[in-house]
Amino acid sequence: MVASAVLGFPRIGPNREIKKSVEAYWAHKITEEDLQKSAVAIRKERWESQKSAGADFIASGDFSFYDHVLDTVNALNIIPERYLQNGLSPLDVSFAMGRGRQEPEKGVDLQAMEMKKWFDSNYHFIVPEISGSTDFKLNFNKALDEFNEAKALGITTRPVVLGPITLLAFAKPARDAAPGYEPLQALSKLVPVYAELLSQLKAAGAEYVQIDEPVLVLDKAEALGAEFASTYEALSKVAPKIVLTTYFGRLGKSLDFVKSLPIAALHVDLSERGDPAQLDAVLAAVKPTNIILSLGLISGRNVWKADLTAALEVTKKAIAALSAERVIVATSSSLLHTPVTLASETRLTAQQSDWLSFALEKVSEVATLAHAASGSTDEKYATLLAANKASIKARREFEETSDSKVRDRVAAIKDADFNRKSAFPIRKAAQALKLKLPRFPTTTIGSFPQTKEIRVARNRLNKGELSVEDYEKAMEAEVEKVIRFQEKVDLDLLVHGEPERNDMVQYFGEMLNGFIFTQNGWVQSYGSRCVRPPIIVSDISRDGPMTVRWSAYAQSLTSKPVKGMLTGPVTILNWSFPRIDVTREVQCKQLALSLRDEVIDLEAAGIYAIQVDEPAIREGLPLRRVDWDSYLLWAVDSFRLSTSGVEDSTFVASHFCYSDFNDIFPSIQRLDADSISIEASKSDMKLLDVFQSHSYANGIGPGVFDIHSPRVPSVEEIKGRLLAYLERIPADLLDINPDCGLKTRGWTETEASLKNLVAAAKWARATYPATA
């Protein structure tokens, strides 16, 4: 009998119940007890829905209020001392680590810990801080608590634990770490704590434990064979049967030592975002062993209905090599990265719904595949397979009716289309005459607070309770409010504030051909932040201007220059659910051509500063270095294709966040943006050291405060950052801005933070005047 497994499930609830509860707790509207009750209800619903859908192995321990890496950090006592000195409850300590905490009346002023993207996904995790003095111990056993909670409901689960080597591999040296210290040096101290955690699970009756070690799909894991061998030799002696789990990529050479580890089962990702081609090597490696093979055949990264006929053939191949008892069919990764269920969608057409599968539907797909692979004679599964085959056939037929004009335009792209007319020094001089910005120009990344009034107006528009005309008048009032505010605080390069935009990707997708949208297809991005990614279903094109109306209106209100704000092609692609029938490169260049037309239209409307944001360009980098060059070529080309159609005097900026640029710096230079803004307030200057060491010669705006936290930085704090930046960046190239957009912040903290930013910039102008 082939078993079925789900590696994890969305935490937010079908209607984002957890997001709403967490934010209510932060606003002091509910108690911690109320918050925990909401979590109990959601966990119960998650487990019961997966059991009803037919999954054999259901995960527990994968729930989180904020981030599973942060939960692990707290459970293992990897808590920086600065968060323990304020008398906060354990829950509030955790939230302070994730989002900061500022209570002046109590003397509390805590910055959030650094946040990065989880592999090449749009999920963010909190970066652990570790040094030789870190006191590892088991503060609580979350995996055990949730295992027992499910058990009390009559549901036996498979606990999930983030593996110790992945945890350390993604950590950074703490502030008190000795020079040259690497967190992996702490492995021998950490393993006994994991052994304690796992032995408790075994004593509670857990038969299996899923230990996630996705670091194994990265190149750096190939040098960690000895660490894996010693760690899992120790853990296997006290743990339940270990299911070693990888996802998002291929094992590669690490398979050479993984096959010899004392584990019960190995999970590999065979989806399109993993590597289907690794199956033969994995089968050959595990065949002589007793290791059970878990096949990640149902994608945890896309929203498309799985081709169960094709997946069944792969499963049969594994069975032929190993036997049915040694094969599990599973989701490729946790379903955290997909919406909860299609059941909430009432506006999709029948055809569109038939293409899609969200988390709960994917659980059913896994169960159906397992029964089919086991030779079930139940007519129910035969009917489901036949319906799936017909659905996949219909989808492929739809894909073949794509827009030939769009593909012809991509094919006709010329080398000249990727290049600005002149080199940066010539452009910089032309832009200085056009924009007349002062030294150390101040600006924001684009969005301003999306207030309750804005959200209510948009909701009323969507329900038909507010006319388009009245909605646009309301948004014009918001734009004027933002312009007047920026003039009041004396920012230099203004933005219109983006009140009309629901999301930086969804907004554009709604005005482009080739996208469809969900009502409730929410996915967690970080903390309580959820996004509703568009779905690319066909070739992409633009019927007309998308943003010109709002940018031109904002410019008409002020004599200061206003930036046009666009989301770049790579980011739109990475933060959407892309097609899987054509390459990502083709989809990206289709997006780039549409944005190129928009950039040219903005310039024609008198907008001479245009920001094309690409926060996802580093995130989309393939996990194996051997695959980098081809991606970076088309990704950078797509940005340049978007932005190179304007005159030298038009300033083109871009924005990036949470990116380690060191390994791809030549590609960052090749973007040839007139200025780039980057997250820098929480990264201990390591990002800027890279720019300095590579002698970056274009403009740059390192963020001077963290917008993911509600705390307000002081003028002195910002001055301190500017001094550190000026040690690394020529004054003539330094722009001053926040880390990211201000959409999620409140107006009070926004005004206070930007006033302090402007004051620090004026101090810098006085302290570092321009020379002749």
Residue, then its C-alpha position, 0 to 999 in steps of 0.5 A: m500500500v502506497a501511503s500519502a503525506v502532506l508536509g505542512f498546511p497553510r496557517i492563516g485559516p480559510n478567512r485569514e482568521i489568524k492574521k486578524s487575531v494576531e493584529a487584534y492582539w497587537a492592537h490590545k483588542i484581545t488577550e493572549e488567551d483569546l489569541q491562543k483560543s483562535a489558534v486552537a480552533i484553526r489547528k483543529e480545522r486544519w487537521e480535520s480537513q486534511k484527514s477528511a481529504g484522505a491524507d495518511f500522514i498529516a503534519s503537526g508542529d507547523f503552525s505559527f503566529y509569525d514564522h516557524v524559524l522564529d518559533t524554533v529560535n524561541a523554543l531552543n533559547i536562541i534569544p538575544e539578551r536585548y529582548l529579555q531585559n524588558g519584562l515581556s511575556p514569552l509571546d511578546v518577546s517572540f513578536a518583538m524579535g519579529r517586528g520590534r517593539q517601542e514603548p517610550e514610557k517604559g523605556v522599551d526600544l527594540q529593533a526587529m531582527e533581520m528578515k530574509k526570504w526563505f530560499d527562492s520563495n516569497y515567504h520571509f523568515i527571521v534570521p537566528e543570531i548565534s555566538g559561542s555564548t548562546d545557551f541552547k536549551l529546550n524552553f518548550n516543545k512546540a512539536l510535542d504540544e501540537f502532536n498531543e493536541a491533535k492526538a486528543l482530537g483522535i488524529t495521529t499526526r507526523p510532527v515537523v521539526l526544522g532540522p538543526i543543520t538548516l537552522l544553523a546554516f541560515a543563522k548569522p553570527a550574533r553581535d557578541a560573536a568572535p571575529g570569524y565565528e560561524p553558527l555551524q560551529a555550535l552544532s555539537k552544542l545544539v544536537p543534545v537539545y534536539a535529542e531531548l526534543l525528539s526523545q520527548l516526541k518518541a515517548a509521547g507515541a510519535e512513530y515518525v518525525q519529519i525533520d526538514e533539512p532543505v539546506l541539502v538542496l544548496d551547494k554548500a551542503e555538499a561540504l557538510g557530509a560529516e556534520f550530517a552523519s554525526t548529527y543524525e547518528a546521534l538523533s536516530k538513537v532517541a528519535p521516532k523514525i526520521v523522515l529527512t525532508t528536502y524541498f525546492g531543489r535537487l539533492g545533487k552530490s549530497l545524495d552521496f552521503v544522505k543515502s548512508l544516514p540512519i533515517a527511515a525515509l527520505h523526501v525529495d521534491l519532484s515538482e517543476r520548482g524542485d527537480p523531476a530529473q533527480l528521480d533516477a539518481v535517488l532511486a539508484a542511491v536508496k535501492p540498496t538501503n531500507i530507506i522509504l522514498s517520499l515522492g514530492l509529486i503534488s506541487g506546494r508552490n503552484v496553484w495548478k491542478a496536478d497531472l495525476t496520470a503523469a504523476l502515477e507513471v512516476t510513482k509506478k516507476a518508483i514502486a517497480a524499483l523499491s516496492a509499494e511499501r517503500v514509496i510515499v506520495a506527497t506534496s513537494s513541500s509544505l502547502l504554506h505557499t498556496p491558498v487554503t481552498l478553492a471552496s471560497e472562490t465564487r467569481l472564477t468561471a467554471q473553466q478557471s476553477d477547473w484549472l486550479s488546486f489550492a492546499l485542501e484540493k492538493v491534499s485530495e490529489v495526494a490521497t487519490l494518487a496514493h490509492a491509484a498507485s496502490g491499485s485501488t478498485d474503488e470506482k471513486y478513484a477511477t472517476l477522479l482520475a478520469a476527470n483529472k485527465a479530461s481537465i488537464k487535456a482541456r487546460r493544454e488546449f487552452e494554452e495552445t490558443s495563446d496570443s501570437k502577436v505577443r510571442d511575435r513581439v518577444a521574438a522581435i526584441k533587438d539588442a538595442d532594446f536592452n540599452r539606455k542611450s548613454a552611460f550613467p555619468i552623462r545621464k546623471a548630468a542630464q537628470a540633475l538639470k531636469l530634476k534639480l534635486p539637492r545633495f543627499p536627496t530624500t524620497t520614499i520607496g513609493s507607498f504610504p499608509q493604506t488607511k481603513e478609509i482607503r480599504v473601505a472605499r476599495n471594498r465598497l467599489n468591489k461590491g458595487e456600492l461606490s461608483v468608479e467616479d466617486y472612488e477615483k475622487a476619493m483616491e484623488a483626495e488621498v493623493e493630494k493628502v500625500i503630496r501635501f504631507q510630503e511638501k510639509v515634511d520637505l521631502d525632495l522627490l515625491v510619490h503619489g502614495e499608491p492609495e489606489r493600489n491593492d498590492m504592488v503585483q495584483y494591481f498591475g495584473e488586474m490591468l494586464n491581459g493574461f492574469i486571473f484573480t481570486q477572492n480569497g487566495w491569500v498566502q502568508s508572506y511574513g508575520s501577519r502580512c498576507v498577499r493574494p498572488p495573481i495567476i498567469v494563465s495566458d500570454i501577457s499584454r497591456d491594452g493601455p496606460m496603467t499608472v499615468r493617470w495617477s502619477a500625472y495628477a500627483q505631478s499637477l499638484t506640486s512643483k517638486p518632481v514626482k516619481g512614477m511607480l511600477t513593479g518590475p517584470v521579474t517581481i511580478l513574475n515571482w510574486s504571481f503564480p506563473r504558468i508551467d507550460v512555457t518558460r519563466e523567461v518567456q513570461c518575464k519578457q512579455l511582462a517587460l514589454s508591457l512595462r516598457d510601454e508604460v515607462i515611455d507613456l509616463e515620460a511622455a506625460g511629464i514624469y521624469a523620475i520612474q522607479v521600477d521595483e525589483p525586490a524579487i530579482r535575487e529571490g528568484l535566483p536558482l538554488r544551484r550556482v550552475d543554474w545562475d547564469s541563464y536566469l540572471l541573463w534573462a532577468v536583468d535583460s527583462f529589467r533593462l528591456s522595461t526601462s531603456g526606452v526613455e531619454d537620458s534626462t529621465f531618472v530610472a530607479s529600482h528597489f531591492c530588499y533583503s538581498d545578499f548581492n555579493d555573489i551576483f554583483p556583476s548582474i546588479q551593476r548590469l541593471d544600470a539603474d540610475s539609483i537603487s534603494i536597498e534594505a540596510s537598516k538591519s543588515d549590519m552594513k554587510l550589504l554596503d560593504v559589498f557595494q564598496s568592495h565592488s566600487y559601485a558607481n551609480g546612485i544608491g539609497p540604503g534604507v535608514f529605517d525599518i518599515h516592517s516595525p512600528r518603532v520610530p528611529s530618532v534623528e541621531e540614529i539616522k545620522g549614525r547610519l548616514l555616517a556609516y553609509l558615507e564611509r562606504i558610499p561617495a556622498d554624491l551618489l547617496d540617496i536617503n530613504p526608508d527600507c521599503g514602502l510605508k503601506t503597512r505603517g500607521w500615519t503617526e509613526t510615518e510622519a515622525s519617522l520621515k520628519n527625522l529622516v529629513a532632519a538627518a538629511k539636512w544635517a548631512r548637507a550642512t556637514y558634507p557640502a558639495t565641492a566645486 
